[in-house]
Amino acid sequence: GFNELQLSAADLLLKGGSGLVGLPLSAGLRAGAEAVDRTVGEFVVREPRAAALSLLCNFLGWFGGVVEAYICLRLMDLPAGWRLAMAIETFALFFNNVTFFIPARLGVLEGSRVLIFGVLGLPPAAGMAYGLIRRARELAWMGLGYGLLAIFWPKRHPRCSLPPRGEGRVGD
């Protein structure tokens, strides 16, 4: 499946293996990971429909990335097949999850695409172009979201008005 590499890495980490960086897991980190695993397992048992819907939404989001990769490959006049697009997105998902702690994945998004394209026998420059296209798309959606937030937030949450002069204002 598309998450085999991620699941192998997670399995290695959760079972107290050496992890991706060669360091053993601390007891606290292992206990926290086990608690998360238990909580997720309980949620799946308690709310199977919600868990299935969450999994479906996650898959559809990932598959949207596959479609985007396929379209970009076609537009860049590169060999575009669904298997190649799936491979690109699978490896990209792995890099995204491993580097989740880097704010906005600055540099990771573009650099990982260069690496992925090179490993898959595609021009690394096309990987950079693809990474920049992805970044532009993300920025466009963020801009739209912030714009809508700026328009609709004040209507639903009016700003607190200052009390009249002389009624509790500092400096009166």
Secondary structure, DSSP 8 states (H G I E B T S, - for coil): -TTHHHHHHHHHHHTT--TTTT----HHHHHHHHHHHHHHHHHHHH-HHHHHHHHHHHHHHHHHHHHHHHHHHHHTT----HHHHHHHHHHHHHHHHHTTTSGGGTTHHHHHHHHHHHHTTS-HHHHHHHHHHHHHHHHHHHHHHHHHHHHHHHHHS-------TTSS-TT-
